[in-house]
Amino acid sequence: MSEDVRKLVRIVNVDDVRPAENADALEISIVGAWEVVTRKGVFHKGDRAVFAEIDAAIPVNDERFGLPTHEAKDFGDGVNRLIIKTIRLRGNLSQGVLFPLALFPELDGVPNDVDVSETLGITKYEPETPVSNDVVGEWNDRFAIRSDAERVQNLAKFYDQIKAEPWIATEKVDGDSMTVVNDGGTLRVYGRQAELKPETSHFNDVLDADFLLEHLPQGWSIQGEVAGPKVQSNKLGLDEKRFFLFGVFNTGRPVPRDQWENWMNELSVPVIEDFALPETASELVAQVDGMKSIVKPDMLAEGVVFHHKEGKAPYFLSRPSFKVISNAYLSNKPRRRRRKKKK
């Protein structure tokens, strides 16, 4: 099993460089299955570079990064940082950012694929928790695996092995992660990072405590996404909060879906039947791009999560799952209403 830490910033080899559309001064640099818009001539196939993934929060006071400052923010540590997001430049999709390795002498001798975010002062952007006094304790790995599946773009070199494994495809629902544990007859509720108070979390809005105490065995956990009004902008436009279950654990070990009880399947995220994996990771990204939601067919789906049918994590994954996010979903921004001019 691979290390259970996302490598937010790492040294890579540029796999390929191709022309950008509608922009003579730009090119597309390929890293795994990621596409990054770069200035023409800066990178060539085989070059070593520093790659920062989306969600990287990069300090703009370090001039070596050459990032604009007008959208930078201080997220509580006194440093103005720019969050790297999925964007389109002249119609070209760009995810992440590349920097020439020569800009960073402190990385001399560091091998590829080692996380260098701490060395460069780069942090991961985490959405703010709306109610800080919800937290009552730390996350406990004894009960479940933290929900944060690897993106397929980082798994391009393992894609042949991925195709050889059995997977169940499910819709990825955008919301707040919630894990509920029956800990010796006491229900514990966890968010993505910490234990929360059940009474002030989403728990009472979406689940029945008495039912779970009766039907969820002691030592077992259910994990899912809460979506709906006042949750992560409610991008699916749901009328009420819902819990979309995607993982079940027995004392921290994933339970294969064919061993789930009926009530667990009834709470499940939608399963995408007969999803056939294409030949390459890039083709899979393209296949998911622009998919419509099963939950709300008139809306874009956030993406697809693939869960291993046997509940096991192949050697190249830290979890028994991986995900593909729809680029159309990421780059789809709500239109701002124009203010009417006063006469």
N, C-alpha and C positions, 0 to 999 in steps of 0.2 A: 504494500500500500504506500502511496506517495505521501509526502509531508502535508499535513492538514493546514497549510497556510497559503493564501493567495499571493503569488509573486507579482506584486503591483508594479514594480519597476525593476527591470532586469536588462542585462546585456544580451543582445541577440545578433544573429547574422541576418542581413536583409536577403530574403529568399528570391526576390525579383523586383524589377522596376519597370513600369510601363507608362506610356503617355496618359495624361489626364485629358478628359474631354473638355472642350470649350475653354481651354486655358493653356496657352503656349508656354507660360512660365512655371507651370506646375507639373508634377508627376505623381504617380501612385506607387508607393513603396509597399511591398508585400512582406508581412511577418506572420508566418504560420498561415492562418486563414483571415488575419486582420488586414485591412486596407487603410493606409495612412497617406493623406495628401502631404507632399513635401515639395520644396522648391526644386526646380529643375537643376540637375547636375550635382546636387549635394550628396546623394547616395547612389551607389552602384550595387549590382548583385554581388553578394558575398561580403559586403562591408560589415564590420562590427559597429553596432550602434547601441544607444541606450533607448529602450522602449518603455514608455509609461502608458499603462492601460487607462481606459475610461474609468472615472471615479478617483483618479489620482488628483490630489490637491497640492499644487506645486507653488512654492514660494516665489513670488514675482520680484522680490528684492534681490534675488540672485540673477544678475544680468546675463549669465551664461545661458539661461533658458530662453531668453529673448521673448518673453510672453507679454501680452498687453496687460496693463494695470487697471483699466477702467471697470472691468467686471470682477476684479479680485475682491475677496472679503476676508475679514478676520473671523475665524471660527472658534475663538476663545483662547488661543495661545499667543496672541499678540503679533502674529505674522499674517500679512495679507497673502492669500493663496488663490490661485485660479483653478477651478475644477475642470478637468478634462471631460468633455462630453462627446456624444455622437453628433457630428455636424455634417453639413454639406457645403462644399466650396465649389462654386460654379457648376453645381449639379453633381459633383463627385462626393461620394460617401467617404468620410474620414473618421476613424475610430482609434483614439490614442494619439500619441505624438512621439516622434523620433528625434533624437539629438545625436550629433556626431560624438563618438566616444572620446575623441581627442580633446574635447572641452573639459573633461573631468580627469585630471591626472591622479586624483585620489582613488580612481578605479583601476589604475594600472596593475595588471596581474590578476584581476578578478575574473574567474571563468564565466562562460555563458550560463544563463538561467539561474544565477544566484540573485536573490532579491537585494537590491541596493537602495531601497527607498529610504531607510534610516540614514545611510551614509550621505545621501543627497538632501536630507531634510524634507522629504516628501511624505505626506500622510494620505490615508484613505478617507475620502469623504463619506460620512455617515449622516443620514437624515436625523435631524434633531428629534428627540423623544418629546411629544407634546406635553406630557405630564410627568415631570421629573420625580415627584414623590410617589409614583407607582412602584419604583424599584425597592425591593426588600432584600435582595441577595444576588449572588453571582450565578452565572450559568453553570449547570452541573452536567458534565459529560457522562455521568453514570446513568442518566435516564435516556438520552437521545443524542443523535449527531446534530450539531448546529446546522441550520439550513442555509447553505450557500454553495450550490452546485457549480462546478467548473464550466466555463464557456467552451463550446466546441472549437472556437478559433484558436485556443491554446492547446488543442488536442490533435491538430492536423497530422503530426507525425505518428500518432497512434490510431489513425482513423481505420486502417485495415483491421486492427484488433477490435475496434469498436464494432465494426460490421459483423465480426464473427461471434459477438455476444448477443444474448436474447434481451430485448428491451421492450418496455411498455411506454408508449408515447402519451403524454397528457398535456392539456393546455396549461400554460403558466399564467397564473392569475396575479395581478399586481395589487398588493395590499400590505398588511402588517403580519409578519410571521408570529404564530402562536403555537406553543407546545404545552399540552396538558398531561400531567403525570398523576397516576394513582400511587402515591407514596405511602404504602401501609395503611390505606383507608383515608388518607388526607389528599385532597386535590391540590397540586401545585401548578401554577401557571407561569410560563416563561415567554418572554419576547425573544427577539433574535440574539440579544446580548446578556439578558439578566432575568432574574425571577421578579415577577410582578405581583401586586396585590390583586387577587381575583375580582374584588368588588369595584376596583377603579380601572380595570383593564377592559378589553372587549368581551371578556369571558361570558358575563351574564347576558350580553346581548345576543350571543350566537349559540350557546350550549347550555344543557340542562345538567346541573351538578348532581342531582339525585340519580338521573339516568346513568351518568358516567360512573358513579360510585357503585352502581349495581351491575353494569355491563362491562366496564373496563377493568380487566384483571389487575390485581396489585402488582406493582413493578412495571406495568405497561404504560406506554405513552402514545398519544396521537399528536401529529404535527400537521399544521396546515396554514393557510393564508386567510386572514379576515379581510373582506372587501365590502365596500358599500359606502353609504353617506358618511362624510367627514373622515374617510380613511384614504390617505394618499391621493387626494383629489378625486377619488371615485371615478377613475377613467372609464370604467365600463358602464357608468350611469345606472347602477343598481338602485332599486327603490328602498331596500333595507339591507342591513348588514347580514353577511352570510359567511360561514366557515367552510373553506374548501380544503378537505383533508388530502394530504399527499404522502404522508409517511406514518407507519406504525412501528413501534419498537417494544421489544421485550427485554427489560433490564439493559437497555442501550443497544441491543442488537436488532437490526432491521428485520421486520417480519415480511416475507414475500406476500405479494398481493393475493395470490391464490389461497392464502391462509387467513385473509381478513374475514371478519364476520359481516353479515349482511348490512348492519347499521353503519359500519365503517364505509362500505361501498356506496351507501346512500349519501354519505357526506362527501364523497370523493370529488376531487377536481375532475372535469370531463376527460374521459379516455378517448384518444383519437384512434379509431379502429383502422387496422391494416395500413399503418404508416410504414412505407418502404424507404429505407435509407438509400440515398443516391451514392454515386461512386466516390465523391470527395467531400471533405468538410466544407469547402467553398460552395459546392452545389447544395449542400444541406442548408447553409445560411440563406442562399437564394430561394430555396424551396419554402422556408418558413417566412421569408420577408413578405409582408402584406397579407398574411393569413387573417381570416375573419374569426372572431370569437365564437365558440360553441355556447358559452354562457349567454352572450348577447350578440346574436348574429349580425347585427347592423354596425358593430364596433370592431376595431382592429384588436386582434389577440396580442398579448405581450410577447408570446413566444411559445416554445414547446420544451418540456422537461422530459428526459428519457430516464426511466427507472429500470434497474436491472430486475428481470423477472424472478431471479433467485435471491434477491436482496443482498447480493455480494458486491464488493467493490473490486474491480479488476486492478492489477498491480499499478496501473498508471493513473488511478483515481483515488482520492481520499474518501469518497462517498460512493454509494451504489447508484449514482445518478450524474447526469450532465445536462446542460441546457443550451438552447439556441434562442436568442432574443431577436425579435423582428426589428430590422432596421427601420422599416416604415413606422413602427410604433414608437421607436426611440426618437425619431426625427419629426414626429407629428406633434406640432405645437398648436394649442388652441389659439384661434384668432382673437386679437384684441379688438374690442369694440371701439370704433372711432367716436370721439366726443363731437357732438354737434356744435358748430360754431354759433356763438351768440350773435344775434342780429343787432 
